[in-house]
């Protein structure tokens, strides 16, 4: 299997926007229409906007262990 090619910034934003558009247009049904690439693009967009993926309520591994 070949390695996936990374998104350009414009591709990432376009894919993320497509996902949001599907969800906004179709509600809960729209979530089942979102592709894996669109999910990954939304995730990366949130990280680029400053969201810390480790800031949730789940425990994170101790870095000193």
Beta strands, then each sheet from edge to edge (+ up, - down):
end
